[in-house]
């Protein structure tokens, strides 16, 4: 090193890394003092995060036609996970929006939807696999196209789950945030194009310690003939516990019971 080249000082360890340049672009109204983490997941990507009670996850669509497929597991006990049938039945619904709670197979409140700019999120249609992607979009391998290769949600979920000691038998129904599916009188599912727009976001408050596994592959019923998954931005923020008059707690009597059962875990 030249004697004229100054060595940059190490950052003050007491000063947090400045996440502002990233999250401020899609969540500028958030309190900087409460932002804990922020990241952008590219289209067709995947990731996982351990949310502690007292935090919330904001997902933001960066482009129209985005889809964020999410599976949930409790971090303790490890065998507890999101239960789609019970969550829908308890809340008398076939879609998720503000006020709804994603419940576990033990009746606990896992995540609550505290804010929602889209208004409809699909919990019914599941996710695609390699066979579906190959039949719908063709083949583009990593060897040929590098990072532009065609991914599928099923394999993405398994890759991310393996990092936490989970496998194929642990996969459960997922929620497709930002996507809408209507079910007609005959039970046929119809994808609702244009359900979300760029900038839409949904806030998910952790009511217990939760492992969130997410991927950004296209919805399995998306009629777009082109492989074109969209990126999703996420931000984790500190948040206070729900009050007794919280909208998600009071949405239905079943929600109240789920909150009560969950809060007993933290006495």
Backbone bond lengths (Angstrom), bond angles and torsions (degrees), N, CA, C in turn:
res aa  C-N    CA-C-N  psi(-1)  N-CA   C-N-CA  omega(-1)  CA-C   N-CA-C  phi
1 X - - - 1.464 - - 1.527 109.41 -
2 X 1.295 116.66 136.43 1.461 121.34 179.43 1.514 109.54 -66.59
3 X 1.342 115.52 146.54 1.450 118.65 178.38 1.520 112.27 -67.60
4 X 1.340 114.94 -14.17 1.459 119.20 179.44 1.532 112.34 -92.43
5 X 1.355 116.50 -2.98 1.464 120.17 -179.34 1.519 110.01 -96.97
6 X 1.315 116.05 117.07 1.459 120.18 -178.38 1.523 110.46 -80.25
7 X 1.309 116.29 138.16 1.461 121.28 175.60 1.518 108.94 -81.36
8 X 1.352 118.34 124.11 1.461 119.29 -179.26 1.519 110.84 -64.11
9 X 1.319 117.40 139.53 1.462 119.82 -178.08 1.517 110.93 -69.17
10 X 1.315 116.95 150.94 1.460 121.15 173.71 1.519 109.41 -67.74
11 X 1.354 117.06 144.38 1.463 118.03 178.35 1.516 111.65 -65.85
12 X 1.303 115.53 152.10 1.452 120.86 176.16 1.519 108.87 -62.97
13 X 1.348 119.69 120.18 1.468 120.89 -177.53 1.525 112.47 -62.46
14 X 1.321 118.19 -18.74 1.458 120.71 179.54 1.521 112.00 -82.99
15 X 1.332 116.87 -8.57 1.461 120.92 -178.67 1.519 109.49 -97.29
16 X 1.344 118.81 121.12 1.472 120.04 -179.37 1.518 111.36 -67.40
17 X 1.334 115.46 153.65 1.456 120.17 176.08 1.527 108.45 -63.02
18 X 1.309 116.40 133.58 1.460 120.96 -177.40 1.520 110.25 -76.28
19 X 1.341 116.77 109.01 1.465 121.63 179.14 1.521 111.65 -90.48
20 X 1.324 117.48 -1.18 1.460 121.12 -173.20 1.518 113.89 -55.33
21 X 1.342 120.41 -44.49 1.463 118.30 -177.42 1.524 113.60 -59.29
22 X 1.345 117.65 -24.50 1.452 119.80 -179.63 1.523 111.67 -88.57
23 X 1.325 118.25 -62.88 1.461 120.09 -170.64 1.522 113.23 -74.68
24 X 1.324 117.59 -22.96 1.457 119.06 -177.76 1.526 111.67 -63.78
25 X 1.326 117.09 -22.68 1.452 119.92 -179.49 1.513 113.94 -72.07
26 X 1.339 118.01 -26.58 1.460 119.51 -178.14 1.525 113.20 -124.71
27 X 1.318 117.96 -2.97 1.469 120.70 177.03 1.527 109.36 -146.92
28 X 1.342 117.83 57.25 1.466 120.37 -171.32 1.512 114.39 -67.61
29 X 1.330 117.72 -18.61 1.460 119.43 -176.61 1.527 113.07 -84.16
30 X 1.332 118.30 -6.87 1.458 120.40 -178.84 1.523 110.90 -68.83
31 X 1.322 115.28 148.29 1.458 121.94 177.72 1.527 108.85 -73.58
32 X 1.340 118.31 117.87 1.470 119.76 -178.48 1.520 113.51 -56.19
33 X 1.318 117.16 -29.86 1.460 120.00 -178.67 1.526 111.92 -69.50
34 X 1.344 117.54 -17.19 1.460 120.88 -176.83 1.523 113.41 -104.00
35 X 1.330 117.27 -9.78 1.462 120.25 -179.37 1.528 109.38 -75.35
36 X 1.343 115.90 123.04 1.456 121.16 -177.87 1.527 112.68 -102.28
37 X 1.335 115.88 -30.09 1.466 119.24 -173.94 1.514 108.42 -165.00
38 X 1.336 116.46 149.80 1.452 120.60 176.53 1.524 109.23 -150.45
39 X 1.330 115.33 145.70 1.462 119.90 -176.47 1.529 108.93 -159.00
40 X 1.323 116.15 154.06 1.458 121.86 172.91 1.522 108.17 -114.71
41 X 1.345 115.89 125.12 1.454 121.78 177.71 1.524 107.49 -97.46
42 X 1.315 118.89 119.24 1.478 120.18 -177.92 1.519 111.22 -67.30
43 X 1.315 116.46 162.46 1.451 120.45 176.74 1.517 111.51 -57.93
44 X 1.334 117.04 132.26 1.448 121.47 -176.90 1.518 113.92 80.85
45 X 1.323 117.44 5.34 1.466 121.63 -178.19 1.516 112.39 -91.28
46 X 1.323 115.39 -178.31 1.471 120.66 -179.79 1.523 109.40 -153.94
47 X 1.319 115.74 161.01 1.461 121.33 178.72 1.508 110.17 -170.00
48 X 1.316 116.31 171.52 1.465 121.40 177.82 1.516 109.43 -146.48
49 X 1.333 115.16 149.00 1.453 122.04 -176.15 1.512 109.31 -143.75
50 X 1.330 116.03 140.96 1.459 122.24 175.37 1.520 107.67 -95.96
51 X 1.320 116.06 108.47 1.457 121.50 178.76 1.520 109.49 -93.57
52 X 1.311 116.39 128.53 1.461 120.75 176.09 1.525 109.65 -93.20
53 X 1.313 115.43 150.84 1.460 119.44 171.33 1.529 107.75 -55.33
54 X 1.322 116.81 132.37 1.452 120.46 -174.07 1.517 113.08 101.38
55 X 1.351 115.85 6.66 1.455 120.35 174.75 1.526 109.15 -128.55
56 X 1.309 115.95 165.42 1.460 121.82 177.00 1.514 109.19 -139.64
57 X 1.322 115.48 150.44 1.457 122.47 -179.81 1.524 108.68 -112.12
58 X 1.332 116.73 124.80 1.458 120.51 173.07 1.526 108.27 -104.87
59 X 1.338 115.77 125.67 1.454 122.44 172.86 1.519 108.15 -104.42
60 X 1.315 117.27 135.85 1.459 121.70 -179.14 1.522 109.63 -130.64
61 X 1.335 116.09 131.50 1.461 121.77 176.29 1.528 108.84 -81.19
62 X 1.304 117.12 123.12 1.458 120.82 -178.91 1.525 112.32 -89.56
63 X 1.325 116.83 -15.15 1.463 122.11 178.46 1.526 108.60 -141.54
64 X 1.332 117.95 158.48 1.470 119.19 171.83 1.524 110.56 -61.45
65 X 1.333 115.63 157.33 1.471 122.48 177.33 1.523 112.68 65.39
66 X 1.324 117.33 25.50 1.466 120.44 176.29 1.526 109.93 -73.84
67 X 1.323 115.69 157.15 1.458 122.00 175.92 1.521 108.58 -145.46
68 X 1.333 116.04 129.32 1.463 121.31 177.64 1.519 108.12 -122.44
69 X 1.319 116.85 105.64 1.464 122.22 -179.89 1.521 109.38 -88.96
70 X 1.335 115.80 129.17 1.465 120.70 -171.96 1.524 110.40 -130.71
71 X 1.331 116.29 136.09 1.462 124.13 170.64 1.521 107.31 -121.53
72 X 1.340 116.54 144.26 1.463 121.93 -175.71 1.520 111.51 -122.77
73 X 1.337 115.25 141.90 1.457 122.70 173.44 1.521 108.75 -136.79
74 X 1.313 116.55 143.70 1.463 119.56 170.77 1.520 108.53 -74.66
75 X 1.325 116.96 144.05 1.460 119.19 178.26 1.519 111.75 -79.64
76 X 1.335 117.66 -21.00 1.469 122.12 174.34 1.532 107.78 -159.41
77 X 1.321 119.24 122.33 1.467 126.03 -2.03 1.518 111.31 -72.85
78 X 1.333 116.07 147.99 1.453 120.57 -170.98 1.520 113.06 -67.70
79 X 1.331 117.94 -22.18 1.464 119.78 -176.68 1.528 112.25 -81.90
80 X 1.322 118.92 -8.25 1.455 121.59 -178.44 1.520 109.79 -82.74
81 X 1.343 116.47 137.26 1.455 119.66 -177.94 1.516 111.16 -151.35
82 X 1.328 115.96 168.80 1.456 122.38 -179.51 1.520 110.63 -57.42
83 X 1.349 115.54 139.28 1.453 121.89 178.93 1.520 108.93 -122.41
84 X 1.328 116.19 107.72 1.454 120.94 -177.77 1.523 113.01 -65.72
85 X 1.347 121.01 -49.63 1.466 119.78 -177.26 1.528 113.12 -58.75
86 X 1.333 117.07 -44.61 1.461 119.54 -178.82 1.526 111.52 -67.28
87 X 1.336 117.15 -37.95 1.466 120.09 -179.75 1.522 111.04 -62.99
88 X 1.340 116.99 -41.65 1.459 120.64 -179.11 1.525 111.34 -74.07
89 X 1.328 116.34 -44.47 1.464 120.47 -178.32 1.519 111.48 -62.97
90 X 1.324 116.80 -43.46 1.468 120.24 -176.81 1.522 111.82 -65.12
91 X 1.324 116.75 -28.60 1.469 119.99 -175.52 1.529 112.59 -108.14
92 X 1.349 116.30 7.98 1.472 122.25 175.03 1.525 111.01 53.77
93 X 1.315 116.04 51.15 1.470 119.88 -175.58 1.512 110.27 -143.87
94 X 1.340 116.49 162.48 1.458 122.46 173.18 1.522 110.63 -124.22
95 X 1.331 116.57 14.03 1.462 121.08 174.09 1.528 107.29 -153.19
96 X 1.323 116.05 168.82 1.459 121.04 -179.63 1.523 110.67 -115.30
97 X 1.338 115.23 144.59 1.451 122.66 172.47 1.532 107.75 -158.97
98 X 1.326 116.32 -168.69 1.463 120.65 -177.59 1.527 111.66 -56.07
99 X 1.331 116.38 135.19 1.449 122.35 -178.33 1.504 113.94 99.12
100 X 1.321 116.99 -20.89 1.461 120.38 -179.33 1.525 111.13 -81.50
101 X 1.325 114.33 156.69 1.460 122.32 -178.85 1.522 108.65 -125.39
102 X 1.315 117.14 134.68 1.457 122.21 173.39 1.522 107.09 -89.71
103 X 1.341 116.43 116.57 1.456 122.46 -171.64 1.524 111.25 -105.49
104 X 1.323 115.69 156.69 1.457 121.51 179.98 1.524 110.58 -91.04
105 X 1.329 115.50 174.13 1.457 120.92 177.75 1.524 112.06 -75.35
106 X 1.327 117.51 0.66 1.465 121.77 173.64 1.522 111.46 -113.02
107 X 1.333 116.25 13.27 1.456 120.76 174.91 1.510 115.36 81.98
108 X 1.341 117.57 11.55 1.460 120.30 179.43 1.531 111.18 -88.38
109 X 1.308 116.00 149.44 1.459 121.53 171.42 1.526 107.99 -78.20
110 X 1.325 116.63 121.40 1.459 120.97 -178.84 1.530 110.96 -97.55
111 X 1.329 116.44 -60.96 1.458 121.85 176.77 1.521 108.91 -128.90
112 X 1.329 116.24 141.88 1.460 122.21 174.88 1.518 109.28 -113.46
113 X 1.326 115.79 139.76 1.466 120.58 178.13 1.521 107.60 -90.28
114 X 1.314 116.46 102.56 1.460 121.06 -173.76 1.522 113.26 -94.38
115 X 1.324 117.84 -17.48 1.463 122.07 176.81 1.510 107.97 -153.39
116 X 1.343 115.87 146.73 1.454 119.00 -174.89 1.526 110.08 -157.88
117 X 1.317 116.87 115.71 1.464 121.04 179.04 1.518 112.39 -89.37
118 X 1.325 118.02 -13.52 1.462 121.33 -176.29 1.521 112.10 -91.18
119 X 1.343 116.93 -45.69 1.455 121.04 174.97 1.506 115.76 94.93
120 X 1.322 118.35 -8.08 1.473 120.21 -179.30 1.514 109.04 -159.03
121 X 1.327 116.23 123.75 1.459 121.90 178.50 1.528 108.04 -131.20
122 X 1.314 115.83 135.02 1.462 122.54 -171.12 1.525 112.82 -84.72
123 X 1.352 118.49 119.89 1.452 121.04 174.74 1.527 113.54 -104.45
124 X 1.335 118.21 6.04 1.463 121.38 -166.81 1.525 115.09 -106.48
125 X 1.317 118.56 -36.84 1.466 120.91 -163.58 1.521 114.79 -84.61
126 X 1.312 119.15 -5.73 1.457 120.44 176.78 1.517 113.42 71.57
127 X 1.334 116.07 -146.51 1.458 120.50 -176.26 1.515 110.19 -145.19
128 X 1.332 115.66 162.35 1.446 121.18 -177.45 1.521 112.88 -87.31
129 X 1.346 114.94 164.35 1.460 120.86 177.13 1.522 109.98 -126.13
130 X 1.317 116.60 -173.41 1.467 120.51 -175.34 1.523 111.33 -63.73
131 X 1.328 117.10 -37.43 1.460 120.08 -179.24 1.516 110.96 -63.44
132 X 1.342 116.52 -43.92 1.462 120.27 179.69 1.517 111.29 -64.20
133 X 1.318 116.86 -44.88 1.467 120.70 -178.50 1.523 110.61 -64.15
134 X 1.323 116.67 -41.46 1.466 120.00 179.73 1.527 111.42 -64.53
135 X 1.346 117.05 -41.82 1.461 120.64 -179.28 1.528 111.54 -70.17
136 X 1.321 116.59 -32.23 1.460 120.63 -173.67 1.524 113.28 -88.93
137 X 1.333 115.96 -38.88 1.461 119.54 -172.22 1.528 113.82 -118.16
138 X 1.311 117.64 -11.85 1.452 119.85 -174.85 1.520 111.22 92.48
139 X 1.311 116.49 -158.85 1.464 121.93 -175.58 1.523 109.40 -124.31
140 X 1.326 115.62 132.13 1.465 122.01 170.44 1.518 106.39 -140.89
141 X 1.309 116.90 104.44 1.458 121.48 -173.45 1.526 111.42 -84.99
142 X 1.326 115.02 163.14 1.463 119.58 177.17 1.522 110.99 -64.32
143 X 1.342 116.34 -36.87 1.461 119.96 -179.28 1.524 111.22 -61.84
144 X 1.350 116.26 -30.66 1.460 119.93 -177.17 1.528 112.63 -91.40
145 X 1.326 116.33 -39.83 1.469 119.46 -169.92 1.518 113.67 -122.62
146 X 1.324 117.62 5.00 1.465 122.64 179.33 1.535 110.61 53.04
147 X 1.293 119.11 -127.07 1.468 120.61 -173.08 1.525 114.17 -69.86
148 X 1.308 117.68 -6.03 1.466 120.96 176.97 1.527 112.19 -92.27
149 X 1.328 118.13 9.99 1.458 120.30 -178.38 1.529 110.30 -67.81
150 X 1.341 115.87 156.52 1.454 121.52 -173.45 1.530 110.50 -82.95
151 X 1.308 115.55 114.83 1.457 121.94 178.57 1.530 110.20 -97.04
152 X 1.331 115.79 165.38 1.454 119.95 174.99 1.518 109.84 -134.10
153 X 1.318 115.78 152.09 1.464 121.13 -172.06 1.523 112.39 -64.98
154 X 1.333 117.46 -38.75 1.463 120.28 -176.67 1.524 111.04 -61.19
155 X 1.311 116.81 -49.45 1.462 119.78 179.40 1.529 111.20 -66.66
156 X 1.335 117.31 -36.00 1.465 120.02 176.66 1.518 111.18 -60.53
157 X 1.337 116.66 -44.61 1.460 120.18 178.22 1.529 110.90 -60.50
158 X 1.325 116.51 -44.51 1.468 119.65 -178.60 1.526 111.49 -65.62
159 X 1.323 117.66 -40.03 1.464 120.66 178.62 1.522 111.05 -61.25
160 X 1.327 116.14 -43.15 1.455 119.45 -177.91 1.521 110.96 -74.61
161 X 1.337 117.36 -38.39 1.462 120.83 179.77 1.524 111.25 -62.52
162 X 1.345 116.48 -35.93 1.464 120.13 -178.46 1.522 112.21 -61.10
163 X 1.318 117.25 -27.59 1.463 120.32 178.68 1.520 111.82 -65.15
164 X 1.337 116.05 -18.25 1.462 120.77 -177.12 1.529 111.91 -116.20
165 X 1.333 116.47 19.93 1.454 121.04 177.25 1.520 113.87 75.30
166 X 1.335 117.66 20.09 1.456 122.29 -179.87 1.524 109.56 -109.14
167 X 1.338 115.84 155.44 1.449 120.01 -177.61 1.508 112.79 -138.65
168 X 1.326 115.39 -161.82 1.467 121.55 -174.02 1.523 111.79 -59.30
169 X 1.318 117.71 -39.50 1.457 119.26 -177.48 1.530 112.60 -70.37
170 X 1.329 116.62 -12.60 1.465 120.49 -179.98 1.528 112.77 -91.25
171 X 1.327 118.32 -8.32 1.461 120.18 -178.73 1.525 110.10 -68.18
172 X 1.319 115.26 135.17 1.456 122.07 177.58 1.529 108.26 -127.06
173 X 1.329 116.13 177.67 1.463 119.72 178.85 1.526 110.00 -58.09
174 X 1.314 115.76 144.25 1.461 121.03 179.28 1.516 110.39 -109.64
175 X 1.322 115.67 165.04 1.465 122.95 171.83 1.520 107.86 -104.31
176 X 1.328 116.86 134.63 1.459 122.03 175.54 1.523 109.23 -102.22
177 X 1.335 115.47 93.80 1.457 119.64 179.53 1.529 110.14 -71.76
178 X 1.326 115.34 142.25 1.462 126.74 -179.83 1.533 113.27 79.56
179 X 1.329 118.37 -2.77 1.458 121.05 179.02 1.531 110.26 -111.62
180 X 1.332 114.88 148.21 1.467 120.86 179.64 1.525 109.78 -124.71
181 X 1.318 115.33 134.93 1.460 122.55 174.40 1.521 107.73 -128.56
182 X 1.334 116.34 125.68 1.459 122.04 174.91 1.525 108.93 -98.06
183 X 1.329 115.68 144.64 1.463 121.58 178.80 1.520 108.19 -115.25
184 X 1.344 117.09 124.03 1.462 119.01 -177.82 1.522 111.01 -85.07
185 X 1.326 117.28 -177.20 1.459 122.09 -175.18 1.522 112.49 -64.84
186 X 1.327 116.74 -22.83 1.460 120.77 178.68 1.522 112.39 -90.32
187 X 1.326 117.51 0.30 1.462 121.28 179.23 1.507 114.80 88.15
188 X 1.337 117.22 4.96 1.462 119.83 178.98 1.523 110.24 -78.15
189 X 1.330 115.76 139.84 1.455 121.41 179.79 1.515 110.62 -93.67
190 X 1.324 117.09 136.68 1.455 122.39 178.76 1.521 109.06 -128.26
191 X 1.324 115.96 123.90 1.462 121.66 177.83 1.519 109.91 -71.89
192 X 1.321 115.80 133.75 1.461 122.11 -178.04 1.532 108.10 -100.63
193 X 1.327 116.24 100.46 1.466 120.24 -178.72 1.523 110.72 -68.38
194 X 1.317 116.95 148.09 1.452 121.55 177.80 1.517 114.47 76.57
195 X 1.328 116.90 22.55 1.462 119.60 -177.72 1.521 112.22 -67.88
196 X 1.321 117.45 -34.98 1.467 120.21 -177.90 1.523 109.62 -126.20
197 X 1.309 114.42 159.25 1.470 120.82 178.44 1.523 108.86 -126.29
198 X 1.312 115.88 165.27 1.464 120.52 178.15 1.526 109.60 -59.55
199 X 1.312 116.59 132.08 1.458 121.80 -179.46 1.504 114.34 99.58
200 X 1.342 118.04 -13.64 1.471 120.06 176.71 1.522 109.61 -62.96
201 X 1.320 115.80 145.34 1.461 120.05 178.84 1.516 110.11 -141.43
202 X 1.323 115.03 160.57 1.462 122.58 175.46 1.525 107.20 -138.92
203 X 1.351 116.37 136.35 1.458 122.37 -178.80 1.520 109.55 -106.51
204 X 1.336 116.10 128.19 1.457 122.96 -176.67 1.524 108.79 -121.05
205 X 1.326 116.40 108.68 1.468 120.99 -178.65 1.524 110.01 -88.94
206 X 1.323 116.67 131.34 1.457 121.64 179.56 1.524 109.52 -80.21
207 X 1.328 116.35 119.42 1.466 120.86 177.72 1.521 111.72 -93.15
208 X 1.325 116.92 -14.79 1.455 123.04 173.58 1.526 106.65 -144.90
209 X 1.314 117.86 178.13 1.460 120.66 179.23 1.530 108.66 -77.53
210 X 1.332 116.01 118.35 1.457 121.38 -167.32 1.530 110.86 -130.07
211 X 1.332 115.30 138.34 1.450 122.29 168.96 1.522 107.67 -92.66
212 X 1.322 116.12 120.86 1.464 122.17 178.51 1.527 108.30 -106.91
213 X 1.348 116.10 121.53 1.460 121.37 174.67 1.526 107.55 -111.83
214 X 1.327 116.18 128.05 1.463 121.53 -172.01 1.514 110.31 -132.79
215 X 1.340 115.99 144.37 1.457 119.58 166.79 1.517 109.24 -140.19
216 X 1.326 116.31 158.50 1.458 121.77 -171.18 1.526 112.52 -115.07
217 X 1.323 117.13 29.06 1.459 120.00 175.27 1.529 109.85 -70.15
218 X 1.323 115.73 160.76 1.458 119.87 179.18 1.523 111.57 -63.79
219 X 1.329 114.96 151.76 1.456 121.05 176.17 1.532 108.86 -60.35
220 X 1.335 118.72 141.23 1.472 119.49 -176.24 1.526 114.07 -62.58
221 X 1.344 117.99 -22.17 1.460 120.99 179.07 1.526 112.93 -100.90
222 X 1.304 117.97 5.02 1.468 121.24 178.36 1.531 108.75 -59.87
223 X 1.337 118.03 121.39 1.465 119.67 -175.63 1.529 114.66 -77.73
224 X 1.324 118.28 -5.59 1.461 120.56 -179.97 1.531 109.64 -57.93
225 X 1.335 118.40 120.87 1.461 119.90 -178.51 1.529 113.46 -74.68
226 X 1.306 116.74 -8.97 1.464 121.21 -179.83 1.526 110.34 -97.80
227 X 1.325 115.94 142.73 1.463 120.89 172.50 1.525 107.51 -73.97
228 X 1.343 116.51 107.95 1.470 120.06 -173.59 1.522 110.88 -149.27
229 X 1.336 119.01 61.08 1.459 120.67 177.81 1.523 111.09 -66.02
230 X 1.327 116.41 148.49 1.459 121.95 -174.80 1.534 111.04 -108.79
231 X 1.325 117.10 151.46 1.474 120.13 179.48 1.525 112.10 -75.54
232 X 1.306 114.44 155.33 1.466 122.92 176.70 1.522 108.14 -127.47
233 X 1.322 116.31 134.31 1.466 121.06 174.25 1.516 109.19 -99.22
234 X 1.303 116.85 142.35 1.465 120.13 178.05 1.519 110.04 -134.32
235 X 1.315 113.69 147.35 1.464 121.35 178.37 1.515 108.17 -138.56
236 X 1.312 116.78 134.89 1.463 122.08 175.58 1.519 108.01 -106.92
237 X 1.330 116.14 128.95 1.459 121.41 -177.18 1.526 110.06 -129.23
238 X 1.321 115.55 153.34 1.467 120.89 172.30 1.524 108.35 -75.30
239 X 1.329 116.01 141.43 1.463 119.85 -177.93 1.524 109.31 -146.30
240 X 1.338 117.97 145.94 1.466 119.83 179.90 1.522 110.89 -73.14
241 X 1.330 118.19 160.11 1.466 120.71 177.45 1.520 110.59 -66.03
242 X 1.327 117.42 157.03 1.467 120.35 -177.96 1.523 112.01 -67.12
243 X 1.327 115.12 141.95 1.459 120.79 176.16 1.525 109.74 -79.77
244 X 1.320 116.04 170.82 1.459 120.61 179.51 1.519 112.19 -65.54
245 X 1.345 117.08 -26.45 1.461 120.70 179.35 1.529 112.21 -99.44
246 X 1.333 116.97 17.51 1.462 121.47 -179.09 1.532 110.01 -57.71
247 X 1.344 116.87 138.25 1.458 121.78 -175.16 1.522 112.35 -62.78
248 X 1.323 118.11 -33.78 1.466 120.15 178.68 1.529 110.87 -74.31
249 X 1.310 117.14 -37.02 1.465 121.38 178.33 1.525 110.99 -65.09
250 X 1.318 117.41 -41.50 1.467 121.38 -173.06 1.525 112.73 -93.89
251 X 1.329 118.61 4.23 1.459 121.75 -176.59 1.522 111.44 -59.10
252 X 1.333 116.38 -42.97 1.454 122.23 175.23 1.523 108.82 -149.24
253 X 1.332 115.99 161.49 1.466 119.80 178.00 1.527 110.68 -61.28
254 X 1.339 117.10 -34.16 1.462 120.97 178.86 1.533 110.98 -63.88
255 X 1.330 116.79 -35.85 1.457 120.08 176.19 1.520 111.17 -63.91
256 X 1.328 115.98 -41.79 1.464 120.65 179.25 1.529 110.33 -58.55
257 X 1.327 116.49 -43.24 1.464 119.40 179.67 1.523 111.01 -65.79
258 X 1.339 117.15 -38.91 1.468 119.86 179.02 1.525 111.05 -63.74
259 X 1.339 117.47 -40.11 1.459 120.78 177.34 1.524 111.13 -64.75
260 X 1.332 116.20 -42.24 1.460 119.99 -179.79 1.522 111.32 -61.82
261 X 1.331 116.43 -45.25 1.462 120.11 178.00 1.530 111.69 -61.75
262 X 1.300 116.78 -39.79 1.467 120.67 -179.14 1.520 111.14 -68.19
263 X 1.308 117.13 -43.95 1.463 120.26 -177.34 1.516 112.38 -66.16
264 X 1.321 118.16 -23.26 1.464 120.64 175.29 1.524 111.41 -65.86
265 X 1.323 116.66 -24.01 1.469 119.88 178.71 1.525 111.94 -70.13
266 X 1.342 117.39 -18.19 1.447 120.70 -172.08 1.527 112.06 -116.15
267 X 1.318 116.85 16.46 1.469 119.86 176.74 1.535 109.47 -73.25
